Amino acid sequence: SSHFLGCQSQQPACGRAVKNSRIFGGQDATPGSWPWHAIVVNYGPYGYIQCGGSLITNQWVLTAARCLPSSSYNTVVHLGRYNQSGSNPNELTQKVENIVCHPAFSYNWLYDNNICLLKLSAPVIFTDYIQPICLASGNSTFYNGTSSWVIGFGYDDNQQFSNILQEVNVPILGNNECRCYFGDYNYWLSKITENVTCTRPKVGWKGPCKGDQGEPLMVKKGSIWVQSGITSYGYCGGLLVYTRVSQYQKWISDTVTGTPPGFVTFTSPGADSDSNFTCLTSPSTTIPAPFNTTVSTPLNTTVSTPLNTTISTPLNTTVSTPFNTTVPTPLNT
């Protein structure tokens, strides 16, 4: 029921979205539906890079490490934004005073440990439109087919950045099956390890695209929303790979100061159909292109060339089609 956690003596003070009335997929969100949604903008000498993120306490934001260049110049976080070009009466902008990326992450083409924490310059006051999300604890399980949601302002079907925050329902794709589609190679993408989780499109090609790196992958447990992943790389609207948040509970807890984040155990029912999955054919040798970090103009400012966001051509741009549908353009330009 919607009050799944209501009878517990210590209900987590996270994951509550009072404005979230309905969820379908591939559509405009409504204001306040995802009150932990954050926009991370890193300004540099040649422009800026924009990614997504999630508010996890009153002073810390979780995002992907690749959203931030190795040298940070000026990073700000926008909370409560719903409209990229119109008014956002519930928006709050905070400067970032400290950036802590995972020590095992490297600024090359590898994507393992693609996780970063941002400390805001001051604590925020929670409203119906600004709330923290709960995080999946280390003993959580997300079996193949688990219904999940992802949001963002990234590219739409017209290869343009969305003006209104988008939401889409995507099922978890088990890691064994995910390896069959991505292969298990280590050129400039990390392997499909236990540090990541995957999703596939529910209908057609709907899902994250360019500009959506760092956005949260989420699941609902009763009335509480729990973040299971951080958007990392993949194909627009197709197979996507996320940093698995539950693998980093200790690192997050050790890093965050002040109010601790709320960790919730999500347990998938039944048996995991992916546990005994074997590939029907040999894994594809195709390497998908990473998310390009070129961004739209959310702040009504002229943007020059972004920070060294040119991405080399992938090894092979011919992609086998796992769902008997036309494969969309990879997430590069």
C-alpha positions in Angstrom: 0.0 0.0 0.0 1.0 3.6 -0.2 1.7 3.5 3.6 4.1 0.6 3.4 6.5 2.3 5.8 4.0 4.2 7.7 3.8 1.8 10.6 7.5 1.8 11.3 8.7 3.7 14.3 11.4 5.5 12.3 10.2 6.4 8.9 13.2 7.9 6.9 13.0 11.6 6.4 13.7 11.2 2.7 12.1 10.1 -0.5 8.8 11.9 0.0 7.2 13.7 -3.0 3.9 15.1 -2.0 3.3 16.5 -5.5 4.0 13.2 -7.2 0.4 12.1 -8.1 0.9 9.8 -11.1 3.7 8.1 -13.0 3.6 6.7 -16.5 6.6 7.3 -18.7 8.1 9.3 -21.5 6.2 12.4 -20.6 6.4 15.8 -19.0 6.7 15.7 -15.2 4.6 17.9 -13.0 6.1 20.6 -10.7 7.3 19.0 -7.5 7.1 15.4 -8.8 10.8 14.9 -8.2 11.7 17.3 -5.5 15.3 15.9 -5.1 16.1 16.6 -8.7 19.2 18.8 -9.1 20.9 20.5 -12.1 24.7 20.6 -11.7 26.4 23.3 -13.8 30.2 23.6 -13.9 31.5 26.8 -15.4 34.9 26.9 -17.0 37.0 29.2 -19.1 35.3 28.0 -22.4 31.7 27.6 -21.3 30.0 25.2 -19.0 29.0 21.6 -18.5 25.5 20.7 -17.3 24.4 17.3 -15.8 21.8 16.0 -13.5 22.0 15.0 -9.8 20.0 14.3 -6.7 19.7 16.0 -3.3 20.4 13.4 -0.6 20.6 15.6 2.5 20.1 19.3 3.2 23.6 20.1 2.1 24.8 17.3 -0.2 24.1 16.4 -3.9 24.9 13.1 -5.6 26.0 13.0 -9.2 28.3 11.3 -11.7 32.0 12.1 -11.5 32.2 12.5 -15.3 29.9 15.5 -14.9 32.8 17.5 -13.5 36.1 18.2 -15.2 39.3 17.3 -13.3 39.7 21.0 -12.6 36.6 22.6 -11.2 36.3 26.4 -11.7 32.8 27.3 -10.5 30.1 24.8 -9.8 26.5 25.7 -8.9 23.4 23.5 -8.2 19.8 24.4 -9.1 17.1 22.7 -7.1 13.4 22.9 -7.8 13.7 23.7 -11.5 10.9 22.4 -13.7 11.1 24.7 -16.7 14.4 25.4 -18.6 13.2 28.6 -20.2 10.2 29.8 -18.3 9.8 30.9 -14.7 10.6 28.6 -11.8 9.1 30.1 -8.7 10.2 27.2 -6.5 13.8 27.1 -7.6 16.8 27.6 -5.4 20.4 28.0 -6.6 23.4 27.2 -4.4 27.1 27.4 -4.9 29.2 24.3 -4.3 31.9 24.6 -1.7 33.4 21.1 -1.9 33.6 18.4 -4.6 34.4 14.9 -3.5 34.6 12.3 -6.3 35.3 8.6 -5.6 39.0 8.1 -5.2 39.0 5.1 -7.6 37.5 7.1 -10.4 39.8 8.3 -13.2 39.2 11.1 -15.7 39.7 8.9 -18.7 37.2 6.9 -20.8 36.6 4.4 -18.0 33.3 4.6 -16.2 33.9 2.5 -13.1 33.2 4.4 -9.8 31.4 7.1 -11.7 30.1 8.8 -8.6 30.7 12.2 -7.0 29.4 14.1 -4.0 28.9 17.9 -3.9 28.7 19.9 -0.7 26.5 23.0 -1.0 27.7 26.3 0.4 24.9 26.4 2.9 22.1 24.0 4.0 18.8 24.3 2.1 15.4 24.6 3.7 13.1 21.8 2.5 9.8 22.6 0.8 7.2 20.6 -1.1 9.5 21.2 -4.2 12.9 20.6 -2.6 13.3 17.3 -0.6 16.1 14.7 -0.3 15.8 11.2 -1.8 16.5 8.0 0.1 19.5 5.9 -1.1 19.6 2.1 -1.6 21.5 0.4 1.2 24.2 -2.1 0.5 22.1 -5.2 1.0 19.4 -4.1 -1.5 18.5 -6.3 -4.5 17.1 -5.0 -7.8 16.2 -8.1 -9.8 15.6 -8.2 -13.6 12.4 -6.4 -14.5 12.2 -4.2 -11.4 10.1 -1.2 -12.3 12.2 1.9 -12.1 12.1 5.6 -13.1 14.6 8.0 -14.5 14.2 11.8 -15.1 16.1 14.6 -16.9 16.2 17.5 -19.3 18.3 15.6 -21.9 17.7 15.2 -25.6 14.2 14.3 -26.8 13.1 12.6 -30.0 13.9 15.7 -32.0 17.5 15.8 -30.8 16.9 18.9 -28.8 17.1 19.4 -25.0 13.8 19.2 -23.2 12.3 22.4 -21.9 10.2 20.6 -19.3 11.6 18.0 -16.9 10.9 14.5 -18.4 10.1 11.3 -16.6 10.2 7.7 -18.0 9.5 4.2 -16.6 12.2 1.7 -17.3 12.7 -1.9 -16.1 16.0 -3.1 -14.6 18.0 -5.3 -17.0 20.0 -8.0 -15.1 23.8 -7.7 -15.3 24.2 -11.1 -17.0 21.9 -10.2 -19.8 23.2 -6.7 -20.0 26.7 -8.1 -20.7 25.3 -9.9 -23.7 24.3 -6.6 -25.3 27.2 -4.4 -24.2 29.9 -7.1 -24.2 32.5 -7.2 -21.4 35.3 -5.2 -22.8 37.6 -2.6 -21.3 38.7 -0.2 -24.0 37.3 3.0 -22.7 34.2 1.7 -21.0 34.2 -0.1 -17.7 33.0 -3.7 -17.6 29.5 -4.6 -16.5 30.5 -5.3 -12.9 28.5 -5.3 -9.6 29.3 -1.6 -9.4 26.8 -0.9 -12.1 23.2 -1.7 -13.0 21.4 -1.6 -16.3 18.0 -0.8 -17.7 16.3 -1.4 -21.0 13.4 0.6 -22.6 10.0 -0.5 -21.6 8.3 0.6 -24.9 10.1 1.6 -28.0 13.2 3.8 -27.3 12.4 5.9 -24.3 15.0 6.7 -21.6 18.0 9.0 -20.8 19.9 10.7 -23.6 22.6 13.3 -24.1 22.7 15.7 -21.1 21.2 13.2 -18.7 24.4 11.9 -17.1 24.2 12.1 -13.3 20.4 11.8 -13.2 19.0 9.4 -10.5 17.5 6.0 -11.3 14.7 5.4 -8.8 12.3 2.8 -7.4 9.4 3.3 -5.1 9.1 1.3 -1.9 5.6 1.9 -0.5 5.4 5.7 -0.2 9.2 6.2 -0.2 11.3 6.9 -3.3 14.7 5.2 -3.3 17.6 6.0 -5.6 19.2 2.8 -7.0 21.5 4.3 -9.7 23.3 7.3 -11.3 23.0 7.6 -15.0 26.4 6.8 -16.5 26.4 5.8 -20.2 24.5 4.0 -23.0 22.3 4.6 -26.0 19.7 7.3 -26.2 16.4 5.7 -25.1 17.9 2.2 -25.3 20.2 0.1 -23.1 21.6 2.3 -20.3 24.2 1.7 -17.6 24.1 3.3 -14.1 26.4 3.5 -11.2 24.9 1.2 -8.6 24.4 3.4 -5.5 24.0 0.5 -3.0 27.7 -0.5 -3.7 28.8 2.9 -2.3 26.9 3.1 1.0 30.1 3.2 3.2 31.9 5.7 0.9 28.8 8.0 0.9 28.4 7.7 4.7 32.0 8.4 5.3 32.1 11.4 3.0 28.9 13.3 3.9 29.1 15.6 6.8 26.3 17.1 8.8 22.9 15.4 8.6 23.5 11.8 7.3 21.6 10.5 4.2 18.8 8.1 4.6 19.5 4.6 3.4 16.7 2.2 2.7 16.9 -1.5 1.9 15.0 -2.4 -1.2 14.4 -6.1 -1.6 13.1 -7.6 -4.8 10.5 -10.4 -4.3 10.9 -13.9 -5.7 13.9 -15.2 -7.6 16.1 -13.3 -9.9 15.5 -14.5 -13.5 18.9 -13.1 -14.5 21.0 -15.3 -12.2 21.1 -18.2 -14.7 20.9 -16.1 -17.8 23.3 -17.1 -20.6 23.8 -15.3 -23.9 22.2 -16.9 -27.0 25.0 -15.7 -29.1 28.5 -14.4 -28.5 28.6 -11.0 -26.9 28.6 -8.0 -29.3 32.0 -6.3 -29.7 30.3 -3.0 -30.3 31.3 -0.4 -27.8 28.6 2.3 -27.2 29.6 5.9 -27.2 29.5 7.8 -23.8 27.3 10.6 -23.0 28.4 13.9 -24.6 28.5 16.7 -22.0 27.5 19.5 -24.4 24.6 21.3 -22.9 21.7 23.5 -23.6 21.3 27.1 -22.3 19.3 27.0 -19.1 20.4 30.3 -17.7 19.6 32.5 -20.7 23.3 33.1 -21.3 25.4 32.7 -24.4 27.5 29.6 -24.2 30.9 29.2 -25.9 32.5 25.9 -26.8 32.2 23.5 -23.7 35.2 22.2 -21.9 36.9 19.6 -24.1 33.8 17.6 -24.7 34.8 16.2 -28.1 34.5 12.4 -28.0 36.4 10.1 -30.2 34.5 7.8 -32.6 33.6 4.4 -31.0 35.3 1.3 -32.2 32.4 0.2 -34.2 29.2 2.1 -34.9 27.3 -0.9 -36.3 25.1 -2.2 -33.5 23.3 -5.4 -33.3 19.6 -5.0 -32.4 18.6 -6.9 -29.3 14.9 -6.0 -29.5 14.3 -6.3 -33.2 14.0 -2.5 -33.6 16.0 0.2 -35.2 18.9 1.2 -33.1 19.0 4.9 -32.3 21.9 7.2 -32.5 24.5 6.6 -29.7 24.9 9.3 -27.1 27.7 11.2 -28.9 27.7 13.8 -31.6 
